[in-house]
Amino acid sequence: MLQAISTSRVSPRQLVQAPHRLMFFIGAGNILLAMLWWAAWLLAARWPDLFPMPQPPVPAGWLHAFVMQYLVLPSFIFGFLLTVFPRWMGLPALERWHYVPVGAGLMGGQLAILAGASGSEVALLVGLLMAVAGWTTGLAILGRLLLQETGTTWHAISCFAALVLGWIGLLSFLAYVLGASPMLVMLSIKLGTVGLLLPVYMTVAHRMFPFFAGNAVPGYRPWRPMPWLGLVWGLLSVHLLLELSHAYAWLWLADVPLFIATAFALWRWWPRARMPGLLAVLFIGTAWLPVTFALYSAQSLIYAWTGVFELGRAPAHALFIGFFGSLLIAMVTRVTQGHSGRPLVMPGVAWFGFIAVQVVAVARVAAELVPDAYAWHAAATIGWLAAFLPWVTRLGWIYLSPRADGKPG
């Protein structure tokens, strides 16, 4: 009966009923749009006679990194934080006039930027300005909540600090497009990875994963000491400074401790008893984090010893596809199930997407070690689209429908 009620009133108006509905819907669309363009570009790069494509106004690899770091994943991040900040702080939920402008900026920004990728410098600039407007609005709203809070929620402060660094990276890319030094692109990309995404993901994992496990596994003892999060911030700051200084031979000084810290946290977080699939995918996805820092450490040590930059982008894609991609499916599925009045279980399309992302991550890491890398890159991108398409389709239908239990939100 509840399911029949849900499917009878599918409407775009449902998107503005809660921040996560709008922002996750936008993020889901952004995933497919961004990767469709990137797949087409990779196919054109590998087989230019068969798949001709115009060159974007900025190098395609830079644009791909920028879109994924500042538009695709932040759509989900803002959706989550605009939902949980008031809850973490005991404040009233946000109204739609707070979050609709954020979504409009990120969605409109991506559409215009991808139009600009076909060669229009004007469209690219318009898209960047829209993205900056959406980001700035989101930061202002979250910052106001921090100022209103009577206590101190360190996880919220940690996420907000990462968003501020991301905002700086966003402005850096805009400055480059307006004619500033290409070095600002490097700053933007490094800030997006190490200053924005890693701290946000690790902060949310530190706060939420033990909480979820404590609710699902009898006898589980949550472990989330704040000094661990402070240590991670310090080590990520060292990694960022070394990367910006091109001191790749010394990155292991930060990455080996990060490997130890993340492996230890995973060991402490992992339940020792049987757990439901919706919880298990969180920890399986998190296992990519120590793998990432092991690869970064090996790359740095090899470079220090031989002067050869082995492994290429393998560590970065273990991070982006393995860690970020896996936890994107795991966390968004959990939030969507719970906030749509559905059972907290892992649906079949989510399992398909999650398992497929593991395969794609391995393939993309291996692509750095085999001949004909562009063909492997294109195959991995098509695999990403195949993994996400059924999951995104289901998400879109849920966000356009009322809650299954008839409650508001």
DRENBA-802974 format. One record per residue (C-alpha): x, y, z; residue in three letters; residue number from 1. Coordinates in nm, 3 decimals. Layout:
REM residues N
X Y Z ALA NUM
...
This chain:
REM residues 409
0.000 0.000 0.000 MET 1
0.280 0.239 0.094 LEU 2
0.464 0.153 -0.224 GLN 3
0.150 0.223 -0.430 ALA 4
0.112 0.562 -0.264 ILE 5
0.476 0.636 -0.336 SER 6
0.463 0.558 -0.706 THR 7
0.137 0.743 -0.772 SER 8
0.274 1.092 -0.704 ARG 9
0.609 1.108 -0.881 VAL 10
0.682 1.478 -0.930 SER 11
0.978 1.716 -0.962 PRO 12
0.829 1.905 -0.669 ARG 13
0.946 1.624 -0.443 GLN 14
1.306 1.731 -0.505 LEU 15
1.275 2.040 -0.285 VAL 16
1.124 1.858 0.013 GLN 17
1.468 1.805 0.174 ALA 18
1.830 1.906 0.101 PRO 19
1.949 1.553 0.033 HIS 20
1.673 1.493 -0.224 ARG 21
1.772 1.788 -0.440 LEU 22
2.148 1.766 -0.399 MET 23
2.171 1.388 -0.437 PHE 24
1.950 1.405 -0.747 PHE 25
2.183 1.667 -0.893 ILE 26
2.489 1.465 -0.796 GLY 27
2.346 1.152 -0.956 ALA 28
2.286 1.339 -1.279 GLY 29
2.628 1.500 -1.262 ASN 30
2.797 1.159 -1.230 ILE 31
2.654 1.036 -1.557 LEU 32
2.699 1.362 -1.747 LEU 33
3.060 1.408 -1.637 ALA 34
3.161 1.052 -1.715 MET 35
2.977 1.043 -2.047 LEU 36
3.183 1.341 -2.161 TRP 37
3.505 1.189 -2.024 TRP 38
3.437 0.852 -2.188 ALA 39
3.376 1.024 -2.521 ALA 40
3.696 1.224 -2.488 TRP 41
3.904 0.916 -2.402 LEU 42
3.760 0.726 -2.697 LEU 43
3.841 1.022 -2.922 ALA 44
4.194 1.037 -2.782 ALA 45
4.253 0.667 -2.846 ARG 46
4.070 0.639 -3.181 TRP 47
4.061 0.994 -3.321 PRO 48
3.949 0.888 -3.668 ASP 49
3.649 0.698 -3.534 LEU 50
3.545 0.933 -3.252 PHE 51
3.638 1.293 -3.338 PRO 52
3.571 1.545 -3.062 MET 53
3.650 1.915 -3.022 PRO 54
3.914 2.005 -2.767 GLN 55
3.798 2.196 -2.458 PRO 56
3.939 2.543 -2.383 PRO 57
4.154 2.391 -2.105 VAL 58
4.335 2.054 -2.111 PRO 59
4.077 1.777 -2.085 ALA 60
4.250 1.594 -1.800 GLY 61
4.248 1.908 -1.587 TRP 62
3.882 1.968 -1.665 LEU 63
3.792 1.609 -1.578 HIS 64
3.967 1.636 -1.241 ALA 65
3.803 1.970 -1.171 PHE 66
3.449 1.858 -1.253 VAL 67
3.473 1.542 -1.043 MET 68
3.627 1.720 -0.744 GLN 69
3.428 2.043 -0.739 TYR 70
3.090 1.960 -0.894 LEU 71
3.011 1.587 -0.891 VAL 72
3.119 1.477 -0.543 LEU 73
3.044 1.814 -0.373 PRO 74
2.681 1.783 -0.485 SER 75
2.653 1.484 -0.253 PHE 76
2.870 1.644 0.014 ILE 77
2.657 1.956 0.034 PHE 78
2.341 1.745 0.032 GLY 79
2.467 1.544 0.328 PHE 80
2.606 1.835 0.528 LEU 81
2.304 2.061 0.472 LEU 82
2.100 1.775 0.619 THR 83
2.318 1.673 0.914 VAL 84
2.467 2.004 1.031 PHE 85
2.140 2.114 1.197 PRO 86
2.102 1.767 1.352 ARG 87
2.458 1.756 1.482 TRP 88
2.411 2.100 1.640 MET 89
2.053 2.067 1.762 GLY 90
1.929 2.344 1.531 LEU 91
1.613 2.364 1.315 PRO 92
1.623 2.198 0.975 ALA 93
1.700 2.423 0.679 LEU 94
1.428 2.561 0.456 GLU 95
1.422 2.507 0.081 ARG 96
1.530 2.865 0.007 TRP 97
1.858 2.778 0.178 HIS 98
1.955 2.482 -0.036 TYR 99
1.784 2.535 -0.372 VAL 100
2.037 2.807 -0.477 PRO 101
2.323 2.570 -0.388 VAL 102
2.179 2.302 -0.612 GLY 103
2.108 2.545 -0.893 ALA 104
2.467 2.667 -0.889 GLY 105
2.619 2.319 -0.896 LEU 106
2.384 2.173 -1.156 MET 107
2.381 2.478 -1.381 GLY 108
2.755 2.513 -1.339 GLY 109
2.822 2.159 -1.453 GLN 110
2.588 2.184 -1.752 LEU 111
2.754 2.505 -1.868 ALA 112
3.107 2.372 -1.807 ILE 113
3.037 2.056 -2.008 LEU 114
2.897 2.276 -2.283 ALA 115
3.220 2.471 -2.260 GLY 116
3.412 2.145 -2.297 ALA 117
3.291 2.143 -2.658 SER 118
3.498 2.454 -2.722 GLY 119
3.298 2.748 -2.583 SER 120
3.512 2.960 -2.353 GLU 121
3.209 3.173 -2.264 VAL 122
3.008 2.869 -2.150 ALA 123
3.305 2.748 -1.944 LEU 124
3.336 3.083 -1.769 LEU 125
2.960 3.105 -1.704 VAL 126
2.966 2.755 -1.558 GLY 127
3.254 2.838 -1.327 LEU 128
3.080 3.152 -1.205 LEU 129
2.762 2.953 -1.135 MET 130
2.964 2.691 -0.946 ALA 131
3.131 2.961 -0.738 VAL 132
2.789 3.111 -0.659 ALA 133
2.651 2.773 -0.548 GLY 134
2.957 2.694 -0.340 TRP 135
2.962 3.037 -0.176 THR 136
2.595 3.009 -0.085 THR 137
2.648 2.665 0.066 GLY 138
2.948 2.784 0.268 LEU 139
2.756 3.085 0.396 ALA 140
2.466 2.867 0.513 ILE 141
2.688 2.611 0.687 LEU 142
2.905 2.886 0.837 GLY 143
2.597 3.056 0.980 ARG 144
2.497 2.729 1.148 LEU 145
2.842 2.702 1.306 LEU 146
2.808 3.054 1.444 LEU 147
2.462 2.979 1.583 GLN 148
2.574 2.666 1.765 GLU 149
2.614 2.707 2.140 THR 150
2.860 2.419 2.179 GLY 151
3.142 2.288 1.959 THR 152
3.089 2.011 1.705 THR 153
3.440 1.927 1.589 TRP 154
3.325 1.707 1.304 HIS 155
3.125 1.998 1.164 ALA 156
3.425 2.229 1.200 ILE 157
3.645 1.974 1.025 SER 158
3.404 1.944 0.731 CYS 159
3.364 2.321 0.707 PHE 160
3.742 2.374 0.706 ALA 161
3.771 2.126 0.418 ALA 162
3.499 2.310 0.227 LEU 163
3.684 2.640 0.274 VAL 164
3.996 2.482 0.124 LEU 165
3.782 2.351 -0.160 GLY 166
3.639 2.699 -0.217 TRP 167
3.995 2.832 -0.248 ILE 168
4.070 2.557 -0.500 GLY 169
3.757 2.648 -0.696 LEU 170
3.859 3.014 -0.712 LEU 171
4.211 2.909 -0.816 SER 172
4.075 2.724 -1.119 PHE 173
3.857 3.022 -1.207 LEU 174
4.161 3.251 -1.185 ALA 175
4.351 3.023 -1.425 TYR 176
4.066 3.033 -1.678 VAL 177
4.071 3.412 -1.652 LEU 178
4.438 3.414 -1.747 GLY 179
4.640 3.349 -1.432 ALA 180
4.930 3.102 -1.404 SER 181
4.869 2.733 -1.484 PRO 182
5.025 2.661 -1.146 MET 183
4.690 2.758 -0.999 LEU 184
4.540 2.452 -1.169 VAL 185
4.785 2.232 -0.980 MET 186
4.688 2.410 -0.660 LEU 187
4.321 2.358 -0.741 SER 188
4.357 1.985 -0.815 ILE 189
4.571 1.915 -0.507 LYS 190
4.340 2.115 -0.281 LEU 191
4.042 1.929 -0.423 GLY 192
4.191 1.591 -0.339 THR 193
4.387 1.644 -0.017 VAL 194
4.225 1.958 0.121 GLY 195
3.859 1.895 0.037 LEU 196
3.756 1.538 -0.041 LEU 197
3.987 1.335 0.182 LEU 198
3.918 1.537 0.499 PRO 199
3.541 1.536 0.440 VAL 200
3.524 1.163 0.368 TYR 201
3.750 1.076 0.662 MET 202
3.562 1.307 0.899 THR 203
3.227 1.156 0.805 VAL 204
3.370 0.804 0.837 ALA 205
3.514 0.889 1.181 HIS 206
3.181 1.018 1.307 ARG 207
2.924 0.799 1.133 MET 208
3.071 0.453 1.070 PHE 209
3.117 0.358 1.439 PRO 210
2.771 0.503 1.506 PHE 211
2.613 0.291 1.231 PHE 212
2.796 -0.020 1.351 ALA 213
2.689 0.042 1.711 GLY 214
2.325 0.046 1.600 ASN 215
2.353 -0.270 1.389 ALA 216
2.598 -0.504 1.565 VAL 217
2.524 -0.617 1.924 PRO 218
2.815 -0.559 2.161 GLY 219
3.001 -0.329 1.921 TYR 220
3.218 -0.068 2.094 ARG 221
3.248 0.253 1.888 PRO 222
3.598 0.398 1.843 TRP 223
3.631 0.759 1.726 ARG 224
3.893 0.954 1.926 PRO 225
3.934 1.313 1.815 MET 226
4.318 1.298 1.833 PRO 227
4.307 1.049 1.543 TRP 228
4.118 1.300 1.330 LEU 229
4.363 1.574 1.430 GLY 230
4.655 1.347 1.335 LEU 231
4.499 1.279 0.995 VAL 232
4.453 1.651 0.931 TRP 233
4.817 1.712 1.021 GLY 234
4.948 1.435 0.795 LEU 235
4.725 1.542 0.505 LEU 236
4.857 1.897 0.544 SER 237
5.214 1.767 0.521 VAL 238
5.125 1.562 0.214 HIS 239
4.964 1.866 0.052 LEU 240
5.264 2.092 0.118 LEU 241
5.505 1.829 -0.017 LEU 242
5.298 1.784 -0.332 GLU 243
5.273 2.158 -0.392 LEU 244
5.651 2.178 -0.346 SER 245
5.698 1.890 -0.595 HIS 246
5.888 1.704 -0.322 ALA 247
5.760 1.367 -0.443 TYR 248
6.065 1.183 -0.308 ALA 249
5.955 1.281 0.043 TRP 250
5.581 1.214 0.027 LEU 251
5.638 0.885 0.206 TRP 252
5.707 1.084 0.523 LEU 253
5.335 1.164 0.534 ALA 254
5.196 0.868 0.342 ASP 255
5.350 0.587 0.548 VAL 256
5.200 0.729 0.871 PRO 257
4.870 0.782 0.686 LEU 258
4.878 0.418 0.579 PHE 259
4.933 0.312 0.941 ILE 260
4.667 0.548 1.076 ALA 261
4.400 0.445 0.825 THR 262
4.478 0.074 0.851 ALA 263
4.458 0.096 1.231 PHE 264
4.127 0.286 1.216 ALA 265
3.982 0.030 0.976 LEU 266
4.087 -0.248 1.214 TRP 267
3.926 -0.072 1.510 ARG 268
3.607 0.014 1.321 TRP 269
3.553 -0.326 1.159 TRP 270
3.290 -0.526 1.354 PRO 271
3.401 -0.865 1.477 ARG 272
3.050 -1.008 1.440 ALA 273
2.821 -1.062 1.145 ARG 274
2.693 -0.736 0.999 MET 275
2.428 -0.638 0.743 PRO 276
2.536 -0.567 0.389 GLY 277
2.452 -0.197 0.414 LEU 278
2.712 -0.170 0.691 LEU 279
2.967 -0.408 0.538 ALA 280
3.005 -0.199 0.222 VAL 281
3.115 0.099 0.432 LEU 282
3.413 -0.091 0.570 PHE 283
3.495 -0.268 0.244 ILE 284
3.504 0.069 0.070 GLY 285
3.717 0.215 0.348 THR 286
3.972 -0.063 0.292 ALA 287
4.072 0.122 -0.026 TRP 288
4.213 0.402 0.190 LEU 289
4.516 0.216 0.334 PRO 290
4.562 0.061 -0.012 VAL 291
4.580 0.414 -0.155 THR 292
4.842 0.531 0.093 PHE 293
5.042 0.212 0.046 ALA 294
5.054 0.288 -0.328 LEU 295
5.144 0.653 -0.267 TYR 296
5.419 0.546 -0.026 SER 297
5.560 0.291 -0.272 ALA 298
5.552 0.549 -0.551 GLN 299
5.739 0.803 -0.340 SER 300
6.002 0.555 -0.220 LEU 301
6.064 0.426 -0.573 ILE 302
6.103 0.784 -0.694 TYR 303
6.344 0.863 -0.411 ALA 304
6.552 0.555 -0.494 TRP 305
6.546 0.559 -0.877 THR 306
6.421 0.901 -0.985 GLY 307
6.150 0.725 -1.188 VAL 308
5.785 0.814 -1.127 PHE 309
5.637 0.465 -1.138 GLU 310
5.269 0.376 -1.095 LEU 311
5.153 0.700 -1.262 GLY 312
4.796 0.785 -1.156 ARG 313
4.734 0.443 -0.999 ALA 314
4.732 0.572 -0.637 PRO 315
4.501 0.859 -0.730 ALA 316
4.250 0.625 -0.894 HIS 317
4.265 0.376 -0.610 ALA 318
4.154 0.677 -0.406 LEU 319
3.897 0.823 -0.645 PHE 320
3.734 0.510 -0.781 ILE 321
3.808 0.265 -0.501 GLY 322
3.759 0.480 -0.191 PHE 323
3.549 0.776 -0.303 PHE 324
3.341 0.574 -0.552 GLY 325
3.272 0.283 -0.316 SER 326
3.175 0.502 -0.023 LEU 327
2.964 0.722 -0.247 LEU 328
2.744 0.425 -0.332 ILE 329
2.750 0.294 0.026 ALA 330
2.670 0.622 0.204 MET 331
2.420 0.761 -0.048 VAL 332
2.236 0.428 -0.050 THR 333
2.216 0.428 0.330 ARG 334
2.096 0.788 0.353 VAL 335
1.846 0.736 0.072 THR 336
1.701 0.419 0.221 GLN 337
1.662 0.574 0.565 GLY 338
1.534 0.914 0.456 HIS 339
1.283 0.772 0.208 SER 340
1.114 0.550 0.466 GLY 341
1.256 0.229 0.320 ARG 342
1.424 -0.063 0.501 PRO 343
1.793 -0.023 0.581 LEU 344
1.906 -0.288 0.336 VAL 345
2.138 -0.289 0.035 MET 346
1.919 -0.311 -0.279 PRO 347
2.027 -0.526 -0.570 GLY 348
2.119 -0.234 -0.797 VAL 349
2.336 -0.091 -0.519 ALA 350
2.515 -0.425 -0.479 TRP 351
2.569 -0.438 -0.855 PHE 352
2.710 -0.085 -0.858 GLY 353
2.931 -0.143 -0.555 PHE 354
3.081 -0.468 -0.686 ILE 355
3.127 -0.322 -1.034 ALA 356
3.312 -0.022 -0.889 VAL 357
3.558 -0.261 -0.722 GLN 358
3.628 -0.418 -1.061 VAL 359
3.660 -0.078 -1.228 VAL 360
3.900 0.044 -0.958 ALA 361
4.127 -0.257 -1.003 VAL 362
4.116 -0.217 -1.381 ALA 363
4.199 0.155 -1.363 ARG 364
4.490 0.095 -1.126 VAL 365
4.619 -0.183 -1.351 ALA 366
4.586 0.044 -1.656 ALA 367
4.898 0.231 -1.539 GLU 368
5.103 -0.087 -1.571 LEU 369
4.994 -0.223 -1.911 VAL 370
5.041 -0.120 -2.275 PRO 371
4.775 0.082 -2.457 ASP 372
4.679 0.276 -2.145 ALA 373
4.420 0.494 -2.322 TYR 374
4.218 0.189 -2.422 ALA 375
4.218 0.071 -2.060 TRP 376
4.125 0.419 -1.940 HIS 377
3.828 0.428 -2.179 ALA 378
3.721 0.078 -2.075 ALA 379
3.735 0.175 -1.708 ALA 380
3.526 0.486 -1.774 THR 381
3.263 0.286 -1.960 ILE 382
3.269 0.037 -1.672 GLY 383
3.204 0.326 -1.431 TRP 384
2.900 0.430 -1.635 LEU 385
2.770 0.072 -1.643 ALA 386
2.818 0.044 -1.266 ALA 387
2.638 0.367 -1.184 PHE 388
2.355 0.379 -1.439 LEU 389
2.110 0.133 -1.271 PRO 390
2.184 0.276 -0.926 TRP 391
2.140 0.636 -1.042 VAL 392
1.813 0.546 -1.218 THR 393
1.670 0.402 -0.897 ARG 394
1.788 0.703 -0.696 LEU 395
1.623 0.944 -0.936 GLY 396
1.290 0.765 -0.906 TRP 397
1.309 0.770 -0.524 ILE 398
1.392 1.141 -0.505 TYR 399
1.100 1.221 -0.735 LEU 400
0.861 1.018 -0.518 SER 401
0.713 1.079 -0.172 PRO 402
0.852 0.885 0.122 ARG 403
0.738 0.524 0.122 ALA 404
0.613 0.555 0.481 ASP 405
0.403 0.864 0.410 GLY 406
0.607 1.092 0.635 LYS 407
0.721 1.439 0.519 PRO 408
1.073 1.495 0.393 GLY 409
